[in-house]
Structures are given as C-alpha cells and as structure tokens.
C-alpha cells in the first residue's frame, strides 16, 4: 500500500551550506592553511578561561535569566556609554544572545512581516538575506561601489519604498574591511528621518579598526539609536568565536519585541561564560589593545605579500583583507578559491558568495586573525601564484 508523504515547501529553497563551512571543510580535507573562516588560531585569554572555570565551580551552571545576567548587561551599558556617549538601560534595553548571528535573526524576526522590504549592502554577511526571507520579508540588495566598497546614498534613497521596513548596516564591514564614515551615518539619519524604518547595525568588529579611523556606532547618533538594534559580539572581541556569545542593544520598545522572539528561540545564554565576561569586560584594557594588535597583523600580512601579483586596498576594519587576483587568473572566484585550497594549500573565501546574484569581481577574502607563523606561511605561498 502506498504511503502518503507530507509535502514540504522550503522557506529557503535556494539556500545551501554556508560558504564558510564549505571552504573550512575543503581546507581540512586538503591540509591547507585556513585563511578562510573568520576565527583566530591563537588562544583566548587564560584569565578569561579562569573566570569561566571559577563561575562553574561556584555553581553558575543552571539557566541564566532570559535577558542575561544583570551584571553583564550593566557592564555593556557602561562600555557603550563610555565609548559612544549613549546610555542604554541595562534592565530593559540590552539582551545577551547566543552570538551575533542569533541576535541578527531575532531582530529581523521581531520586526519584519510578510512582504516588508529590507535594504542591505552587498557584498553582505551571508545570514542577512536568508533571515529576511525566512521571516517573509524581501531583501533589497544595493551593491557597494568599488574599489573602496562605499555606499552610494542616492541609490539608497531611490530604493526606499513605502514597504521599506529596515536597513541593515555593517561597520566595520565583513567581507570588505571598509568602515562607514561620519558623513555616511549623517546620510542615514537624513534618509530615515520621519519614517518607520528601523536600523539593524551589525558592529561585531567595533574594536578592530585601523589607521586612526573612528568606529561610528549608531549609538553615537541619537536619531539613529532611537530606531536601531545594535548587535555586537564577544566572540570576535575576546578571540573565542566558539563560545557564541553576543548581545543586542536598542530602545525599550524595540527590545520588548526582540525579547518576545528571543525567549522562544534561545531563552537564555551560557551562564558561567556570562559571569566571566561580566568581570572581564569591566577592564577596558581587555579590548582597547585590539586596534593596534590587529593592525600589526594586517601590516605583517600585506608586507609579506610584497612582490605578489595580487591587488588590494589595505583593510581599515575587521580582520579580513580582500585580494584581487585579476592579474593571476580569469577563473571565477569560487573556482580559483577551491583550486588554491587543493593545489596550493591556502584557503580563502570567494567574495561572490556575499552577493545574492553572485557578482564576481575576481576578489578573495583572507582572514588575518592568525598567528605570525600562519600569516607568513600563507603569504609565502600566495607570492608564488
């Protein structure tokens, strides 16, 4: 007797495995130097690990409060106010999340309804568009202008419609390493004034910004802070991406809706790690060194590439560097990234993966959050191409 099979209509029919997982798997299979996925190959702070261990021994091993422990939310509020001048209420305006990607999805789910439009800037972090689509929204992709990957705000203005509900910004920007300027943020203030448009500001690389530039958080701009979800990551800041710890800050009316979703898709986040980070975050020295630390790694990597046939503009933020390979090959970026991993044992990320329409500008993304030895070995190989 034939059995009935329930029909499944996929919410994400075109989504495949993340490019980060694909390239890291390929790197592992081929014994390649992994400059693809964005995580450090050096350890997190021994002091921070001690604090986690201490919290476990003291019994903080059960559910944390749904929005996160108050001491951590208070430390975050103090940090944001000290750096950017805006005070968020730790009780009602900050929520601890299971990483920044969860915070991004939750913010989108809290706001976006069927057929709402969300503007994003490509190349864009690969979770944005699927999160919009899974919640019934429509991604409106605006390509950034090469070679410096800047935003044409006139294009943005023309793309805003009566259905525009959210604009997603990312600064410092993954994958390009560009940063939004004060003028960019003022353009955003002007475009969203007297509208119902929300801002989702992905600021996970806030402490990784170089060449004397300033991080222009939405928290610096009261007219933006009042309509924005600010998302940040402890995993990026403290070299422990596997802990999946982040947070979201925003005005109470937005955070109320955020927590309605958060309580049902995560509820609460790793308790002993919250206790540890609450203590560790109170000392600004634990993150103030990061611009100089990563700028030195960027410089080391680029200096080691001297004499290569790659083209580039130095990254001004994040821990990623784009390299153009147009003088080396006419291959598509996915093809050359795969071949370089298999044959030359260096893994990267093809930047076309960050565009919905797979725009291929013959550019690869390399992560320089690696040890000096790793960077020099990778650059030595790249110079031979």
C-alpha positions in Angstrom: 0.0 0.0 0.0 1.5 3.4 -1.0 2.3 5.7 1.9 1.4 9.4 1.9 4.4 11.7 2.1 3.8 15.1 3.6 4.8 17.9 1.2 7.5 20.3 2.4 7.6 23.8 0.9 11.1 25.1 1.8 11.2 28.6 3.2 14.8 28.9 1.8 14.7 26.8 -1.4 17.9 28.3 -2.8 19.9 28.2 0.4 22.8 25.7 0.6 25.6 25.1 3.0 27.4 28.3 4.2 30.5 29.1 2.2 32.4 29.3 5.5 31.6 25.7 6.2 32.4 24.6 2.6 35.8 26.3 2.5 36.8 25.2 6.0 35.9 21.6 5.2 37.9 21.8 2.0 40.9 23.3 3.9 40.7 20.5 6.4 40.5 17.7 3.8 43.5 19.1 1.9 45.7 20.1 4.8 45.6 23.7 3.7 46.4 26.9 5.7 42.9 28.1 6.6 42.7 31.8 6.0 39.0 31.4 5.0 36.7 31.2 8.0 37.0 34.2 10.4 38.4 32.8 13.6 41.7 33.2 15.4 44.2 30.3 15.5 45.7 31.7 18.8 44.3 31.2 22.3 41.8 33.3 24.2 42.9 34.9 27.5 43.9 32.4 30.2 42.4 34.9 32.7 39.0 34.7 31.0 39.1 30.9 31.0 39.9 31.0 34.7 36.9 33.2 35.3 34.7 30.8 33.5 36.1 27.9 35.5 35.6 29.8 38.7 32.0 30.6 37.8 31.3 26.9 37.1 32.9 25.9 40.5 30.7 28.4 42.2 27.6 26.8 40.8 26.5 29.1 38.0 25.5 26.1 35.9 21.8 26.4 35.6 19.6 28.7 33.4 20.6 32.4 33.4 17.8 35.0 33.4 16.2 35.2 29.9 17.7 38.7 29.0 21.1 37.8 30.5 22.6 38.3 33.9 22.2 41.9 35.1 25.9 42.4 35.9 26.9 41.7 32.3 24.2 43.9 30.9 25.3 46.7 33.2 29.0 46.3 32.1 27.8 46.5 28.5 25.8 49.7 29.2 28.8 51.3 30.8 31.1 50.3 27.9 28.7 51.7 25.3 28.2 54.9 27.2 32.0 55.4 27.7 32.8 54.7 24.1 29.8 56.3 22.2 28.0 58.6 24.6 24.6 56.9 24.7 23.2 55.3 27.8 21.2 52.1 27.4 19.1 50.9 30.4 20.7 47.5 31.3 17.4 46.3 32.6 15.2 47.0 29.6 17.4 47.8 26.6 20.2 45.1 26.5 19.8 41.4 25.9 22.6 38.8 25.9 22.4 36.5 22.9 23.9 33.2 21.6 26.3 35.0 19.3 25.7 37.9 17.0 24.1 35.8 14.2 21.3 34.8 16.6 20.8 38.5 17.6 20.6 39.5 13.9 18.0 36.8 13.2 16.0 37.7 16.3 16.0 41.4 15.4 14.7 40.7 11.9 12.1 38.2 13.2 10.9 40.8 15.7 10.2 43.5 13.1 9.8 42.0 9.6 6.4 40.9 8.4 5.3 39.4 5.1 6.4 41.5 2.1 8.3 44.0 4.2 11.4 45.2 2.3 14.9 45.2 3.9 17.7 47.1 2.3 21.2 45.6 2.6 24.5 46.4 1.1 26.4 43.8 -0.9 28.7 42.1 -0.5 26.9 41.3 2.7 27.3 38.8 5.5 25.6 35.7 4.3 23.0 35.4 7.1 21.2 38.6 6.3 19.1 37.7 3.2 18.1 34.2 4.4 17.0 35.6 7.8 14.8 38.2 5.9 13.3 35.6 3.6 12.6 33.1 6.4 10.5 35.8 8.1 8.5 36.6 4.9 10.5 39.8 4.0 12.1 40.8 0.7 15.8 41.6 0.6 16.6 44.7 -1.5 20.3 44.4 -2.3 22.4 47.5 -3.2 25.9 46.8 -4.4 28.6 48.9 -2.9 30.9 50.9 -5.2 34.4 49.5 -6.0 37.3 49.8 -5.4 36.8 51.1 -1.8 33.3 49.5 -1.3 31.5 52.7 -0.4 27.7 53.3 -0.3 26.0 55.5 -2.9 23.3 57.1 -0.8 21.4 58.3 -3.8 20.9 54.7 -4.8 19.6 54.0 -1.3 17.2 56.9 -1.5 15.8 55.6 -4.8 15.5 52.1 -3.3 13.4 53.2 -0.3 9.7 52.5 -0.9 6.5 52.5 1.3 7.3 48.9 2.1 10.8 49.5 3.4 10.9 48.5 7.0 14.6 48.1 7.8 18.1 49.0 6.6 20.9 46.7 7.6 24.4 48.3 8.0 27.6 46.6 9.0 30.6 48.6 10.1 33.4 47.7 10.1 32.3 45.7 7.1 32.6 42.0 6.5 33.9 41.0 4.0 35.4 44.2 2.6 37.1 45.7 5.6 35.6 49.2 4.8 34.1 51.4 7.5 31.2 53.8 7.5 32.2 57.5 7.9 30.5 60.2 10.0 29.1 61.5 6.7 27.7 58.1 5.9 25.9 58.0 9.2 24.5 61.5 8.8 23.2 60.5 5.4 21.4 57.6 7.1 20.0 59.9 9.7 18.6 62.1 6.9 17.1 59.3 4.9 15.3 57.7 7.8 14.0 60.9 9.5 10.3 61.0 10.0 9.9 57.4 8.8 9.1 54.0 10.3 12.3 52.4 9.0 14.3 50.5 11.6 18.1 50.1 11.5 19.9 46.9 12.2 23.5 47.8 12.9 26.0 44.9 12.9 29.0 46.1 14.8 30.7 42.9 15.7 34.2 44.2 14.6 33.8 47.5 16.5 37.2 47.2 18.2 39.1 46.2 15.0 39.5 49.5 13.2 42.8 50.9 11.8 44.8 53.8 10.5 43.4 56.2 13.1 39.8 55.8 12.0 36.9 56.0 14.3 34.1 53.5 14.8 30.9 55.3 14.0 28.4 53.2 16.0 24.7 54.0 15.7 25.0 54.7 19.5 26.9 57.9 18.6 23.8 59.3 16.7 20.7 59.8 18.9 18.4 59.9 15.9 19.7 56.5 14.8 20.0 55.0 18.2 16.3 55.6 18.8 15.4 53.4 15.8 18.2 50.8 15.9 19.1 47.4 17.0 22.9 47.4 17.8 24.4 44.0 17.6 27.9 43.1 18.9 30.0 40.0 19.6 32.2 38.9 22.5 33.5 36.0 20.4 35.1 38.4 18.0 36.4 40.7 20.7 37.8 38.1 23.0 39.1 35.5 20.5 36.6 32.8 21.3 34.2 32.6 18.5 33.2 29.0 19.5 31.6 30.4 22.7 28.9 32.0 20.6 28.3 35.0 22.9 27.0 38.4 21.8 24.4 41.0 22.7 21.8 43.3 21.2 21.1 46.8 22.5 18.2 49.1 21.5 15.4 51.3 22.8 12.9 49.7 25.1 10.1 49.5 22.5 12.3 47.6 20.1 13.9 45.4 22.9 10.4 44.4 24.1 9.7 42.9 20.7 13.2 41.4 20.5 12.8 39.6 23.7 9.4 38.1 22.7 11.3 36.2 19.9 14.5 35.6 21.9 12.7 33.8 24.8 11.3 31.2 22.4 14.3 30.6 20.1 17.0 30.6 22.7 15.5 31.8 26.1 18.9 32.1 27.9 22.6 32.0 27.2 25.5 30.2 28.7 25.5 31.2 32.4 29.2 30.7 33.5 30.5 32.5 30.5 28.2 35.4 31.2 29.6 35.6 34.7 33.2 35.6 33.4 32.7 38.2 30.7 30.8 40.5 33.1 34.0 40.6 35.2 36.4 40.7 32.2 34.6 43.4 30.4 34.9 45.9 33.2 38.6 46.4 32.4 38.9 48.5 29.2 42.4 47.2 28.7 41.0 43.9 27.7 39.7 45.4 24.4 41.5 48.7 24.0 44.6 47.0 22.6 42.8 45.4 19.7 43.2 48.1 17.0 47.0 48.0 17.4 47.1 44.3 17.8 45.2 43.5 14.6 46.6 46.4 12.6 50.0 44.9 13.2 48.8 41.6 11.8 47.3 43.3 8.8 50.6 45.0 8.1 52.6 41.9 8.5 50.4 40.0 6.1 50.4 42.8 3.4 54.2 43.4 3.8 54.7 39.6 3.3 52.7 39.8 0.1 55.0 42.4 -1.5 56.1 41.1 -4.9 52.9 39.1 -5.4 50.5 39.7 -8.3 47.5 40.3 -6.0 46.0 43.8 -5.9 44.5 45.3 -2.8 43.5 48.3 -0.7 44.5 47.8 2.9 41.6 46.8 5.1 40.5 49.6 7.5 38.5 47.4 9.8 37.6 43.8 10.7 40.2 41.1 10.5 39.7 40.4 6.8 41.7 41.5 3.8 40.4 41.4 0.2 42.9 40.5 -2.5 42.1 40.9 -6.2 43.5 38.1 -8.5 42.7 39.6 -11.9 46.4 39.6 -12.9 46.7 36.0 -12.0 43.8 34.2 -13.5 40.5 34.6 -15.4 38.8 31.9 -13.4 35.7 32.5 -11.3 36.4 33.2 -7.7 34.8 30.0 -6.4 36.8 28.0 -8.9 40.2 29.6 -8.0 39.5 29.6 -4.3 38.8 25.8 -4.5 41.8 25.2 -6.7 44.1 27.2 -4.5 43.0 25.2 -1.5 43.5 21.9 -3.2 46.7 22.6 -5.1 48.5 25.4 -3.2 47.2 24.6 0.3 45.8 28.1 1.2 42.1 28.5 1.8 40.2 31.8 1.2 36.6 32.9 0.7 35.2 33.8 -2.8 33.6 37.2 -2.4 30.8 36.3 -4.9 29.3 34.3 -2.1 28.4 37.5 -0.3 26.1 38.7 -3.2 22.6 37.4 -3.8 23.2 37.4 -7.6 26.8 36.0 -7.1 28.5 39.1 -8.6 32.1 38.0 -9.3 34.7 40.8 -9.3 37.6 38.3 -9.0 38.3 39.0 -5.4 39.0 36.7 -2.5 38.7 37.3 1.3 41.6 36.3 3.6 41.4 36.3 7.4 44.5 37.7 9.2 43.3 36.9 12.7 46.1 34.3 12.7 49.5 33.7 14.3 52.5 35.3 12.7 53.7 31.9 11.6 50.4 31.1 9.8 50.3 34.5 8.1 53.9 34.3 6.8 53.5 30.7 5.6 50.2 31.7 3.8 51.7 34.8 2.2 54.8 32.9 1.1 52.6 30.6 -0.9 50.5 33.4 -2.3 53.6 35.2 -3.6 54.3 32.2 -5.9 50.9 32.5 -7.7 
